[in-house]
Amino acid sequence: MSTVELEGRLICESVEEMGVVLRHLPRHIELTRAEPGCLRFEVEQSDDGLVWIVSEKFESQAAFGRHQARVEAGEWGRATAGIQRDYVISAGDQRRRKRPARS
């Protein structure tokens, strides 16, 4: 079984977007860290406050997939859907860049 890692940035374009992240992030972190298969979930705010450095690791593609499904269907996913992401996802020896379009 191969672990899945996500590294990247959540990029706010305004103080309003930063406020959305600040309101919803604590619960998102709590829920994610409690998920079966979550090995690491770290989110750190940059010095300017508008960029968040994200580092995730899940024990398997299945665990990562369940996490992604929960995020998409949950409050965090809805609240932050329009905020830009720049992520690289690695599974085993495969890497892919994920840059969802802004809503």
MARMISE-36924 format. One record per residue (C-alpha): residue in three letters; y, x, z. Coordinates in nm, 3 decimals. Layout:
(ALA, (Y, X, Z))
...
END
This chain:
(MET, (0.000, 0.000, 0.000))
(SER, (0.339, 0.143, -0.104))
(THR, (0.657, 0.104, 0.099))
(VAL, (0.972, -0.036, -0.059))
(GLU, (1.314, 0.113, 0.015))
(LEU, (1.659, -0.015, -0.074))
(GLU, (1.964, 0.211, -0.050))
(GLY, (2.313, 0.125, -0.158))
(ARG, (2.641, -0.045, -0.093))
(LEU, (2.783, -0.391, -0.033))
(ILE, (3.136, -0.373, -0.175))
(CYS, (3.405, -0.613, -0.055))
(GLU, (3.711, -0.657, -0.274))
(SER, (3.933, -0.811, -0.008))
(VAL, (3.990, -0.852, 0.363))
(GLU, (3.863, -1.209, 0.321))
(GLU, (3.527, -1.085, 0.190))
(MET, (3.514, -0.832, 0.472))
(GLY, (3.566, -1.120, 0.716))
(VAL, (3.270, -1.307, 0.567))
(VAL, (3.049, -1.001, 0.616))
(LEU, (3.171, -0.948, 0.973))
(ARG, (3.098, -1.314, 1.061))
(HIS, (2.749, -1.328, 0.913))
(LEU, (2.612, -0.973, 0.941))
(PRO, (2.503, -0.968, 1.308))
(ARG, (2.267, -1.264, 1.259))
(HIS, (2.143, -1.125, 0.927))
(ILE, (2.055, -0.794, 1.095))
(GLU, (1.882, -0.973, 1.382))
(LEU, (1.671, -1.191, 1.149))
(THR, (1.582, -0.904, 0.916))
(ARG, (1.474, -0.665, 1.190))
(ALA, (1.247, -0.939, 1.328))
(GLU, (1.069, -0.990, 0.994))
(PRO, (0.706, -0.878, 0.970))
(GLY, (0.694, -0.559, 0.765))
(CYS, (1.054, -0.449, 0.825))
(LEU, (1.044, -0.079, 0.909))
(ARG, (1.418, -0.006, 0.887))
(PHE, (1.731, -0.213, 0.836))
(GLU, (2.064, -0.039, 0.884))
(VAL, (2.409, -0.151, 0.770))
(GLU, (2.715, 0.062, 0.848))
(GLN, (3.076, -0.017, 0.769))
(SER, (3.271, 0.257, 0.590))
(ASP, (3.597, 0.397, 0.723))
(ASP, (3.806, 0.174, 0.496))
(GLY, (3.612, -0.134, 0.613))
(LEU, (3.551, -0.277, 0.268))
(VAL, (3.227, -0.096, 0.185))
(TRP, (2.902, -0.129, 0.378))
(ILE, (2.625, 0.130, 0.346))
(VAL, (2.283, -0.039, 0.342))
(SER, (1.944, 0.122, 0.409))
(GLU, (1.624, -0.084, 0.419))
(LYS, (1.256, -0.003, 0.431))
(PHE, (0.966, -0.248, 0.418))
(GLU, (0.596, -0.174, 0.456))
(SER, (0.500, -0.337, 0.125))
(GLN, (0.628, -0.512, -0.184))
(ALA, (0.507, -0.841, -0.032))
(ALA, (0.714, -0.787, 0.285))
(PHE, (1.020, -0.693, 0.077))
(GLY, (0.967, -1.000, -0.143))
(ARG, (0.952, -1.229, 0.162))
(HIS, (1.273, -1.070, 0.290))
(GLN, (1.449, -1.121, -0.043))
(ALA, (1.336, -1.486, -0.056))
(ARG, (1.465, -1.549, 0.297))
(VAL, (1.797, -1.386, 0.217))
(GLU, (1.842, -1.588, -0.101))
(ALA, (1.767, -1.918, 0.073))
(GLY, (1.953, -1.842, 0.396))
(GLU, (2.307, -1.849, 0.530))
(TRP, (2.371, -1.478, 0.462))
(GLY, (2.269, -1.513, 0.099))
(ARG, (2.488, -1.817, 0.043))
(ALA, (2.789, -1.674, 0.228))
(THR, (2.782, -1.336, 0.053))
(ALA, (2.660, -1.437, -0.292))
(GLY, (2.991, -1.341, -0.455))
(ILE, (3.019, -0.999, -0.294))
(GLN, (2.934, -0.705, -0.518))
(ARG, (2.619, -0.504, -0.451))
(ASP, (2.516, -0.165, -0.585))
(TYR, (2.157, -0.095, -0.478))
(VAL, (1.871, 0.129, -0.579))
(ILE, (1.525, -0.004, -0.495))
(SER, (1.234, 0.241, -0.477))
(ALA, (0.865, 0.156, -0.452))
(GLY, (0.626, 0.448, -0.465))
(ASP, (0.743, 0.660, -0.757))
(GLN, (0.940, 0.380, -0.924))
(ARG, (1.316, 0.335, -0.886))
(ARG, (1.538, 0.064, -1.024))
(ARG, (1.906, -0.010, -0.990))
(LYS, (2.006, -0.358, -0.885))
(ARG, (2.361, -0.469, -0.949))
(PRO, (2.378, -0.848, -0.919))
(ALA, (2.672, -0.998, -1.100))
(ARG, (2.952, -1.147, -0.897))
(SER, (2.950, -1.525, -0.872))
END
